[in-house]
Amino acid sequence: MTMARFVGVCVGHYDHDYEQLDHAVPHVQAFAELLADTFACTVLPNPAEQEVRDSLKELRASMPDSGALVLLWSGHAILSPADGLRLLARDSGH
């Protein structure tokens, strides 16, 4: 039986001048704990952009063609004129 996957990206602290989000990491960790019995959970607390990209590439390669994936991102985002919403990692610039 294929286990469903949960990936939580939670950014509460930033290298640049974005407001800190004190609850982003603990809330995503608590959510992962709720799912732990039925989901294989990965939580990325305060990751850099490259860490997120690498993790998502690994995830895509390791997932079967069928199976559930829940991805939760908690943190800041900005509007991008090129591609809509841009989710910010710890080291994201303006």
N, C-alpha and C positions, 0 to 999 in steps of 0.2 A: 504494500500500500504506500502510495506517495504522500508524504507529509506536506501540508501547506507551508508556505514560507511567509515570514513577516520581517520586513526591514524597516527600522526606525532611524531616521536621520534627525538628530536634534542639535540645534545650534543655539546656545545661550550666551556664548562669549565670542566676541569678534575682535580681530586684530585691528580693525579700522573703527571709525567713529559711529557705528551703529549702536543703538540702545541695547544694553544687556538684557537678556530674558532669563530671569532666575528659575523659572519653572519649566523651561523647554526640556531639559535633560531628564529631571526626575519624573515628569509626566509621561514621557515616552517610555522610560524604563518601567514605570508602573503598568503601562498599557501592555508592554511586552510580557510582563509577569502574568497578566490576566490570560494571555494567549498561549503561554508556554506549554500547556498540556496537549494542545492540538496543532501548534505551529512550531516550526524550527525558527527561532528568533535570532536576529542580528540587530544590535543597536550600535549606531555610530555616534558617540557623543562628541560634539564640537569638532567635526572633521574639517580638514582642508579640502579644497575643490578636487585635487588629484586623488585623494583617498576615496571620496565619494565616487568619482568616475571609475576608479579601479574596482571598487566593491561591486558596482552595478554591472560592470563587464564580467567579473567573476560569477556573479549571480546568474546572468543570462546564459553563460556557458554551462553552469551546473544544473539549471532547471530543466526538467523534462518538458516535452511539448504540451503536456497537460498538467494541471495542478494549479492551485490557487496561490496568488501572490498578493500580499497587502503591503503597500509602501506608504509610510507616514512620514511627512517632513514637517518638523516644527521649528520655526525660525522666521527670520525676515525674508522678504522678497521685494523686488522692485519691478516696475514696468519697464520693459525693453521695447523700443520702437522696432527692433528687428524681428524678435520672436515672442512677443507677449510677455509672460511673467518669467522673471529670472529669480530662481531660488538662491539664497546666499549661503555660502559655506563660511567657516571661520575666517578664511583669508581672502574672501571675495572683495574686490575693489568696487569703486563706483562705476 
